[in-house]
Amino acid sequence: IEAVTGVQTCALPIFEDLKSATKNNKDKIYIDNQLSKTEYRLRFLCDYLTKKSYWWNYVQQCKTDGVKTIEIQFENSDHQNGRMTHFDIDKITIEDIPAYTPYCKCSIKPIMKG
């Protein structure tokens, strides 16, 4: 449910922008430009959500496998930007995990005890 709400929150403004930009406009070049811009925004969003979903499912599998702690391995300091690096797997939220941007290359590593 959390992921669906996130998609709706991100995608609905994109379609509202397209609707308002093309409403009562008959200029084919302008409309094509708006459609192209919307396509770019949707591709950007899909890339971001795909990576976020991948890492969320990875965390859930780690939890199933008995892992208690994970480490976020940041691609660069811009992505870390004050974020924590270690998480108790029972307390992590979807906002805590990569992707932090659509082109994020940060990853997650399980911390194995013993």
N, C-alpha and C positions, 0 to 999 in steps of 0.2 A: 504494500500500500504506500509506503514511504517513497519508493522509487517512482510509482505512477504519479503521485502528487508532484514530485520533482519535475517529471516530464511535462505535465500539464502546466506547471508554473513557468517553465522555460519556453515551451512551444506556443502557448496561446498568445502571448504578446507578439510573436513573430507573425502569426496569421492575422492578428488585429492590425498590425502595421501594414501588411500587404493589402488588406481590405480597405483601410482608410486611404492608402496611397493611390489605389487604382479606382476608387469609387468616382463615378462620373468623369472618368478620364478615357478619351478615345484614341489617344496617341499611342500607336502600336510600339514605337521605339521606347517610349517611357515605360509602358507596361512590361515589355521584354526586359528592360533594365531592372525593374522592380522584382520580377520573377527570378532573374539571375541573382540578385542580391539575397532574396529569400532562400534560394537553393543553397547558396554559400553558407548562410546562417544555419540552415538545417543540417548540412554536412558537418559543420563545426560542432553542433550540438550532438549529433549522432556519434561522432568520434569520441567526444568527451564522455557521453553516457555509456558507450561500449566499454571503455577502459574502466570507468568507475564500477560498472557491473561485474566485470572480470575480477577485479580485486576484491569486491564485496563477496563474491562467491568463493574466492580463494580463502578469505578469512573464515567464512562459514565452514569450509572443508577442514581448515586447520583446527577449528573448534571441535568438529566431529572427531578428528584424529587425536584429540586430547591436548593440543597445544594450549598453553595458558597465556603466553605473552608473544606479541609480534613486534618487529622493528620496522619502521618505515625507513627505507634507504633513499634519501633524497638525491635527485639528479644534480641539483645545485643549491646554493644558499638562498637564492631567490624563492625557491619553492619551500624551503624550510621556514624561512620568515617567521620565526618564533613558534612554529608548531612543535609539538612533542615528537620524540622519535620512538618511544616505547609505549605500548598500550596493553592493558589487561584485556584479553580477548572478549571477556564478558561485558566490558564497558565501552567498547569502541562503537562509534557511530559512522554512518556512511560519509559524513563530512570530513571525518578524520583520515580517510584512506585516499590514495591516489585514484583518480587523476585530479590534479589541482588546476590544470589547464588542459585544453584539448590536445596539446602536443606534449604532454607530460611523459617523462620516461622514468619517473620515480617507481620504486617497487616495494614489495613487502617480503620480509624474511621471518620465518617462524623462529622463535627462541626455544631451543630444545633444552630441557632440564636433564641433568644427570649424565 
